[in-house]
Amino acid sequence: MLFCFPCARGSEINPPEGFRPLFNGKDLSGWYGDNPHQSRKAEDRQEAIKDQQADFEKHWTVESGELVNDGKGPYATTVRDYGDIELMLEYKTVALADSGIYLRGSPQIQIWDTTKAGKKWDIGADRGSGGLYNNPKEEAETNGKHPLVHADKPFGEWNSLKIRHVGNRIWVWLNAQRVVDGAIFHPYFDKTKPMPSKGPIHLQTHGGEIRWRNIYVREIGAVEANEILRGEEFGTAFEPIFNGRDLEGWFGDKNGKLVANGELIWSDGGHIYTVREFADFVFRFEFVMTAGGNNGLAIRSTGKGNPAYDAMCELQILDDGHKRYAAVKPRQVHGSAYGMAGAYRGYLRAAGEWNYQEVIVKGSTIQVELNGVIILETDLSKISDYMGGREHPGKMLKKGHLGFAAHGPEHVLRFRRLSVKELD
């Protein structure tokens, strides 16, 4: 993908269409100093951040429209928090310097001296900048830790960087070459859960001077984010299981289900299922619900009984941020395998916005990715403790129907773009 930056002359700011500047080219407005590796350890984090500001102003300056750091001091941190974004910037550094970009307060898109003289080839510097340095060493060739290509320019030249961050997925282009392609950005400070949905941008520094300019950001809305995550399906093994015109290929209680504008609009009635049965598969779909909505995704169902118990499982579809669900248990939240395995909470879009979800079922394992965040990874064969002590006799079914589970007429949902890829 080719992209370019409008040239900044002096303090003149000219962002690309749709972007806005994070750095005004004149002063440190919109930024403050914070080294999160220090402030997170303090008893009072806000007080610790306050104590870093004099050092921030000492080591960060503005020269000829460039944001300059001398290799010391706390990191330049945006006043605002950001979620799904595209970030574009240019940087220029020197020998032995080491830097990076933190997103949502977490490290990092790596920037460093990639020459042998930099003495960091043993930890991957020879592979180039732009990789997700703190991703696990296991599968480093494919998980974004090592960039796909070495794209750094020589010292003294400006490097252009474009970062796309949607959910927990990252794409990075360095000097117009893709170096990370949709990899999961693993959390650093709290590895027990996915990264937060929002957080500040940090420009990290240590080891040598680094200069930044043309720092622009564009926030990505829900519809575009869903398109990015879904990608192009034409020519792939994915095939639609809902034709957008009627419920041909489905059976069950079709009362209260209307098809219009390519959407399945659900307002009442009982469960419905695909006529086809599936064993191992990937299922993609988009959904939106009114505030307090509740539904469910039946996995490997027999087409009879209660999907939560008589199917392999029911994956919750639930507006779990609504006040009516404030007291639900972890194994009842959105994306959970109801009553068996809890999902991470807090990654649904606001009621009325479209969500994108991908479910991978393979053997006894299930993975649920919501809006680019993996919220559930579980192996049902290893679960023996059930919510309320009620067993799930269908959990080891090897094949069955895919469907949606009703939860009453007060829950209005819309579904669209339902597609499945069967796995070998």
C-alpha positions as CSV (number, residue, x, y, z in Angstrom):
1,M,0.0,0.0,0.0
2,L,1.4,3.4,-1.0
3,F,0.9,6.4,1.2
4,C,2.5,9.8,1.5
5,F,2.7,12.6,3.9
6,P,1.9,16.2,3.1
7,C,5.2,18.1,3.6
8,A,5.3,20.2,6.7
9,R,7.3,23.4,6.3
10,G,8.3,25.0,9.6
11,S,5.2,24.7,11.9
12,E,2.7,24.5,9.1
13,I,0.3,21.5,9.6
14,N,-1.5,19.9,6.6
15,P,-3.0,16.6,7.6
16,P,-4.3,14.1,5.0
17,E,-8.0,14.0,4.5
18,G,-9.9,12.6,7.4
19,F,-6.9,12.9,9.8
20,R,-6.1,15.5,12.4
21,P,-2.8,16.5,13.9
22,L,-1.6,15.2,17.3
23,F,1.4,17.6,17.2
24,N,0.9,21.2,16.2
25,G,4.5,21.8,15.2
26,K,4.9,24.6,17.7
27,D,4.8,23.4,21.3
28,L,3.9,20.4,23.5
29,S,0.2,21.2,23.6
30,G,-1.9,17.9,23.7
31,W,1.0,16.0,25.2
32,Y,2.3,15.2,28.7
33,G,5.1,13.0,30.1
34,D,4.5,9.5,31.4
35,N,6.8,6.5,31.6
36,P,4.1,3.9,32.4
37,H,6.8,1.4,33.5
38,Q,7.4,3.8,36.4
39,S,4.0,5.4,37.1
40,R,2.1,2.1,37.1
41,K,4.3,0.9,40.1
42,A,3.5,4.0,42.2
43,E,0.9,4.0,45.0
44,D,-0.6,7.1,43.5
45,R,-0.2,7.0,39.7
46,Q,-1.5,10.4,39.0
47,E,0.9,12.0,41.5
48,A,3.7,10.0,39.9
49,I,2.8,11.3,36.5
50,K,2.7,14.9,37.9
51,D,6.2,14.4,39.2
52,Q,7.4,13.5,35.6
53,Q,6.4,16.8,33.9
54,A,9.4,18.9,34.7
55,D,11.6,16.1,33.3
56,F,9.3,15.9,30.2
57,E,9.7,19.6,29.4
58,K,13.5,19.3,29.9
59,H,14.0,16.4,27.4
60,W,11.3,17.1,24.8
61,T,11.6,20.2,22.7
62,V,10.2,21.6,19.4
63,E,12.6,22.6,16.6
64,S,11.5,23.7,13.1
65,G,8.2,21.9,13.3
66,E,9.8,18.7,14.7
67,L,9.2,17.1,18.1
68,V,12.6,16.3,19.4
69,N,13.7,14.0,22.3
70,D,17.3,13.7,23.5
71,G,17.0,10.0,24.4
72,K,16.0,10.7,28.0
73,G,13.0,11.4,30.1
74,P,9.4,10.2,30.2
75,Y,7.5,9.3,27.1
76,A,5.5,11.8,25.2
77,T,1.9,10.8,25.9
78,T,-1.3,12.0,24.3
79,V,-3.8,13.8,26.5
80,R,-6.6,11.9,24.8
81,D,-7.3,8.2,24.8
82,Y,-7.8,6.4,21.5
83,G,-9.4,3.1,20.4
84,D,-9.6,2.0,16.8
85,I,-7.4,4.3,14.8
86,E,-5.0,4.9,11.9
87,L,-1.8,6.7,13.0
88,M,0.6,8.2,10.5
89,L,3.9,9.8,11.4
90,E,7.5,10.3,10.4
91,Y,10.6,9.8,12.5
92,K,14.4,10.1,12.2
93,T,16.8,8.6,14.7
94,V,20.5,8.0,15.3
95,A,22.9,5.1,15.9
96,L,22.2,3.2,19.1
97,A,18.9,4.8,19.6
98,D,15.9,2.7,20.8
99,S,12.3,3.9,20.6
100,G,8.8,2.7,19.9
101,I,5.1,3.6,19.8
102,Y,2.8,2.5,22.6
103,L,-0.9,2.1,21.7
104,R,-3.7,2.2,24.3
105,G,-0.9,2.6,26.8
106,S,0.8,-0.7,25.9
107,P,4.1,-1.4,24.2
108,Q,5.0,-1.4,21.4
109,I,5.7,-0.9,17.7
110,Q,9.5,-1.2,17.8
111,I,11.9,1.5,16.4
112,W,15.6,0.8,16.8
113,D,19.1,0.7,15.4
114,T,19.0,-2.3,13.0
115,T,22.7,-2.3,12.2
116,K,25.1,-4.9,13.6
117,A,26.9,-2.0,15.3
118,G,23.8,-1.4,17.3
119,K,24.5,-4.7,19.2
120,K,20.9,-5.9,19.3
121,W,20.8,-8.5,16.6
122,D,20.6,-11.1,19.3
123,I,17.1,-9.8,20.2
124,G,15.9,-9.3,16.6
125,A,17.1,-5.8,15.6
126,D,18.5,-7.3,12.3
127,R,14.9,-8.0,11.3
128,G,14.1,-4.3,11.2
129,S,11.7,-1.8,12.8
130,G,8.0,-1.9,12.9
131,G,7.4,-5.3,14.7
132,L,5.4,-5.9,17.8
133,Y,8.4,-6.3,20.1
134,N,6.5,-7.5,23.2
135,N,4.6,-10.2,21.4
136,P,5.6,-13.8,22.5
137,K,8.8,-15.3,21.3
138,E,6.9,-18.4,20.3
139,E,5.7,-18.1,16.7
140,A,7.6,-14.9,16.3
141,E,7.8,-15.4,12.6
142,T,4.1,-15.3,12.2
143,N,2.7,-13.3,15.2
144,G,4.0,-9.9,14.2
145,K,7.0,-9.9,16.6
146,H,9.4,-10.0,13.7
147,P,8.6,-7.6,10.8
148,L,7.8,-9.2,7.5
149,V,10.6,-7.3,5.8
150,H,13.4,-5.0,6.7
151,A,12.3,-1.5,5.6
152,D,14.3,0.9,7.6
153,K,16.1,3.8,5.9
154,P,19.7,4.8,6.7
155,F,20.4,7.1,9.7
156,G,19.7,10.7,8.8
157,E,16.7,10.0,6.6
158,W,13.1,10.3,7.6
159,N,11.1,7.1,7.9
160,S,7.3,7.1,7.3
161,L,5.2,4.9,9.5
162,K,1.5,4.0,9.2
163,I,-0.3,2.0,11.9
164,R,-3.8,0.6,11.7
165,H,-5.2,-0.6,15.1
166,V,-8.6,-2.3,15.1
167,G,-9.7,-4.2,18.2
168,N,-6.5,-6.0,19.2
169,R,-5.3,-6.4,15.6
170,I,-2.5,-4.4,14.1
171,W,-1.3,-3.6,10.6
172,V,2.0,-1.7,10.2
173,W,3.6,-0.1,7.1
174,L,7.1,1.2,7.3
175,N,8.2,3.3,4.3
176,A,5.3,2.0,2.3
177,Q,6.1,-1.7,3.0
178,R,3.8,-3.8,5.1
179,V,5.8,-5.2,8.0
180,V,2.9,-6.4,10.2
181,D,-0.3,-7.9,8.7
182,G,-3.3,-8.1,11.0
183,A,-1.4,-9.6,14.0
184,I,-2.9,-9.8,17.5
185,F,-1.3,-7.1,19.7
186,H,-0.6,-8.9,22.9
187,P,-1.1,-7.1,26.2
188,Y,2.0,-6.3,28.3
189,F,1.1,-4.8,31.6
190,D,-1.8,-7.2,32.4
191,K,-1.4,-10.5,30.5
192,T,-4.5,-12.0,32.1
193,K,-6.9,-10.3,29.7
194,P,-6.9,-8.5,26.3
195,M,-5.8,-5.0,25.9
196,P,-8.2,-2.2,26.9
197,S,-10.5,-0.8,24.3
198,K,-9.0,2.6,24.7
199,G,-5.8,4.2,26.0
200,P,-3.2,6.9,25.2
201,I,-0.5,6.9,22.6
202,H,3.1,7.0,23.9
203,L,6.2,8.0,21.9
204,Q,8.8,6.0,23.7
205,T,12.5,7.0,24.0
206,H,15.7,5.8,25.4
207,G,19.3,5.5,24.2
208,G,19.6,8.3,21.6
209,E,17.9,11.3,19.9
210,I,14.8,10.8,17.9
211,R,12.8,13.3,16.0
212,W,9.1,13.1,15.0
213,R,7.0,15.1,12.6
214,N,3.7,15.0,10.7
215,I,1.9,13.0,13.5
216,Y,-1.7,12.5,12.4
217,V,-4.5,10.3,13.6
218,R,-7.8,9.2,12.2
219,E,-10.4,7.4,14.4
220,I,-12.1,4.4,12.7
221,G,-15.8,4.0,13.0
222,A,-17.7,0.7,13.5
223,V,-18.7,0.1,9.9
224,E,-15.2,0.6,8.6
225,A,-13.7,-1.4,11.4
226,N,-15.9,-4.3,10.6
227,E,-14.9,-4.2,6.9
228,I,-11.2,-4.1,7.8
229,L,-11.6,-7.1,10.1
230,R,-13.7,-9.1,7.7
231,G,-11.5,-8.5,4.7
232,E,-12.4,-9.6,1.2
233,E,-14.2,-13.0,1.1
234,F,-14.6,-13.2,-2.7
235,G,-12.6,-16.2,-3.9
236,T,-12.2,-17.6,-0.4
237,A,-13.7,-20.8,1.1
238,F,-16.3,-18.7,2.9
239,E,-19.9,-19.2,1.7
240,P,-23.1,-17.4,2.7
241,I,-25.6,-19.3,4.8
242,F,-28.2,-16.5,4.7
243,N,-29.3,-15.2,1.2
244,G,-30.6,-11.8,2.5
245,R,-34.0,-12.3,0.8
246,D,-35.8,-15.0,2.9
247,L,-35.2,-17.8,5.3
248,E,-34.6,-20.5,2.7
249,G,-32.1,-23.0,4.2
250,W,-33.3,-22.4,7.7
251,F,-35.9,-24.3,9.9
252,G,-37.5,-23.7,13.3
253,D,-39.8,-21.0,14.6
254,K,-39.9,-18.4,11.9
255,N,-42.5,-16.2,13.6
256,G,-41.2,-12.8,14.5
257,K,-38.4,-13.0,12.0
258,L,-38.4,-10.5,9.1
259,V,-35.9,-10.3,6.2
260,A,-35.4,-6.9,4.7
261,N,-32.4,-5.0,3.2
262,G,-30.2,-8.1,3.4
263,E,-30.8,-8.4,7.2
264,L,-32.5,-10.9,9.4
265,I,-34.6,-8.8,11.8
266,W,-35.5,-10.7,15.0
267,S,-38.3,-9.4,17.2
268,D,-40.0,-12.5,18.6
269,G,-40.5,-16.3,18.3
270,G,-38.3,-19.3,19.1
271,H,-35.0,-20.8,17.9
272,I,-34.1,-21.1,14.2
273,Y,-31.4,-23.3,12.7
274,T,-29.6,-24.0,9.4
275,V,-30.7,-27.0,7.5
276,R,-27.1,-27.9,7.0
277,E,-25.0,-29.4,9.7
278,F,-21.5,-28.4,10.5
279,A,-18.6,-30.1,12.3
280,D,-15.5,-27.9,12.4
281,F,-15.9,-24.4,10.9
282,V,-15.4,-20.7,11.0
283,F,-18.5,-18.6,11.3
284,R,-18.6,-14.9,10.6
285,F,-21.5,-12.6,11.1
286,E,-22.5,-9.0,12.0
287,F,-25.2,-8.0,14.5
288,V,-26.8,-5.0,16.2
289,M,-29.2,-5.0,19.0
290,T,-31.4,-2.6,21.0
291,A,-30.3,-1.7,24.5
292,G,-30.6,-4.7,26.8
293,G,-30.8,-7.2,23.9
294,N,-30.4,-10.9,24.5
295,N,-30.0,-13.8,22.0
296,G,-27.7,-16.7,21.5
297,L,-25.7,-18.6,19.0
298,A,-26.4,-22.4,18.9
299,I,-23.3,-24.4,18.1
300,R,-23.7,-28.0,16.8
301,S,-27.3,-28.2,17.8
302,T,-29.6,-31.2,17.2
303,G,-32.4,-28.7,16.4
304,K,-34.3,-29.7,19.5
305,G,-34.3,-28.8,23.1
306,N,-32.4,-26.0,24.8
307,P,-29.3,-25.0,22.9
308,A,-27.5,-24.0,26.1
309,Y,-27.5,-27.6,27.2
310,D,-28.6,-29.9,24.4
311,A,-26.3,-28.4,21.7
312,M,-22.5,-28.3,22.0
313,C,-23.1,-24.9,23.6
314,E,-24.9,-21.6,23.3
315,L,-22.6,-18.7,22.8
316,Q,-24.2,-15.7,24.4
317,I,-25.3,-12.7,22.4
318,L,-26.0,-10.2,25.2
319,D,-25.8,-6.4,25.8
320,D,-24.0,-7.2,29.0
321,G,-23.1,-3.5,29.6
322,H,-26.8,-2.8,30.2
323,K,-27.9,-2.1,33.8
324,R,-30.3,-5.1,33.7
325,Y,-27.3,-7.4,33.3
326,A,-25.1,-5.8,35.9
327,A,-25.2,-8.9,38.1
328,V,-24.8,-11.6,35.5
329,K,-22.1,-14.2,36.2
330,P,-18.9,-14.4,34.1
331,R,-20.3,-17.5,32.3
332,Q,-23.3,-15.5,31.2
333,V,-21.7,-12.5,29.5
334,H,-21.5,-11.9,25.8
335,G,-19.4,-14.5,24.0
336,S,-19.4,-17.0,26.8
337,A,-20.2,-20.6,26.3
338,Y,-23.2,-20.3,28.5
339,G,-22.8,-21.9,31.9
340,M,-19.4,-23.4,31.0
341,A,-16.7,-20.9,30.0
342,G,-16.7,-17.1,30.6
343,A,-15.6,-14.5,28.1
344,Y,-13.9,-11.2,28.6
345,R,-16.3,-8.4,29.0
346,G,-16.3,-4.8,27.7
347,Y,-15.6,-5.2,23.9
348,L,-19.2,-4.8,22.5
349,R,-19.9,-1.6,20.6
350,A,-22.6,0.7,21.9
351,A,-26.2,-0.5,21.4
352,G,-27.3,0.5,17.9
353,E,-23.8,0.0,16.4
354,W,-22.9,-3.0,14.3
355,N,-20.6,-5.6,15.8
356,Y,-18.5,-8.1,13.9
357,Q,-17.9,-11.5,15.4
358,E,-15.9,-14.6,14.2
359,V,-16.3,-18.0,15.8
360,I,-13.9,-20.9,15.2
361,V,-15.1,-24.3,16.3
362,K,-12.6,-27.1,16.0
363,G,-13.0,-30.4,17.8
364,S,-13.9,-29.5,21.4
365,T,-12.3,-26.1,21.2
366,I,-14.1,-22.7,20.6
367,Q,-12.6,-19.3,19.9
368,V,-14.7,-16.2,19.8
369,E,-13.3,-12.9,18.4
370,L,-15.5,-9.8,18.8
371,N,-14.6,-6.6,17.0
372,G,-11.0,-7.8,16.6
373,V,-10.6,-8.9,20.2
374,I,-10.4,-12.6,21.2
375,I,-12.8,-12.8,24.1
376,L,-13.1,-16.6,24.5
377,E,-10.7,-19.5,24.0
378,T,-11.8,-22.7,25.6
379,D,-11.7,-26.4,25.3
380,L,-15.1,-27.8,26.5
381,S,-13.7,-31.3,26.9
382,K,-11.7,-30.0,29.9
383,I,-14.7,-28.4,31.7
384,S,-16.3,-30.3,34.5
385,D,-17.5,-27.5,36.7
386,Y,-20.8,-26.0,35.5
387,M,-22.7,-22.9,36.5
388,G,-25.4,-23.9,39.0
389,G,-24.1,-27.5,38.9
390,R,-26.2,-28.2,35.8
391,E,-24.4,-30.4,33.3
392,H,-24.3,-29.9,29.5
393,P,-25.0,-33.3,27.9
394,G,-24.5,-32.0,24.4
395,K,-21.1,-30.4,24.8
396,M,-19.2,-33.2,23.0
397,L,-21.4,-33.3,19.9
398,K,-19.1,-33.5,16.9
399,K,-21.6,-32.1,14.4
400,G,-24.9,-30.2,14.3
401,H,-26.9,-27.3,13.1
402,L,-25.9,-23.7,13.5
403,G,-28.6,-21.4,14.8
404,F,-29.9,-18.5,16.9
405,A,-31.6,-18.9,20.2
406,A,-34.6,-16.8,21.2
407,H,-34.9,-15.0,24.6
408,G,-38.3,-13.2,24.4
409,P,-40.1,-10.5,22.4
410,E,-38.5,-7.5,24.1
411,H,-35.1,-8.3,22.5
412,V,-34.8,-6.9,19.0
413,L,-31.7,-7.8,17.0
414,R,-30.6,-7.6,13.4
415,F,-28.1,-10.0,11.8
416,R,-26.4,-9.8,8.4
417,R,-23.6,-11.2,6.3
418,L,-23.6,-14.7,7.7
419,S,-20.9,-16.8,6.2
420,V,-19.2,-20.1,7.0
421,K,-16.0,-21.8,6.1
422,E,-15.8,-25.5,6.8
423,L,-12.5,-26.8,8.2
424,D,-10.9,-30.1,7.3
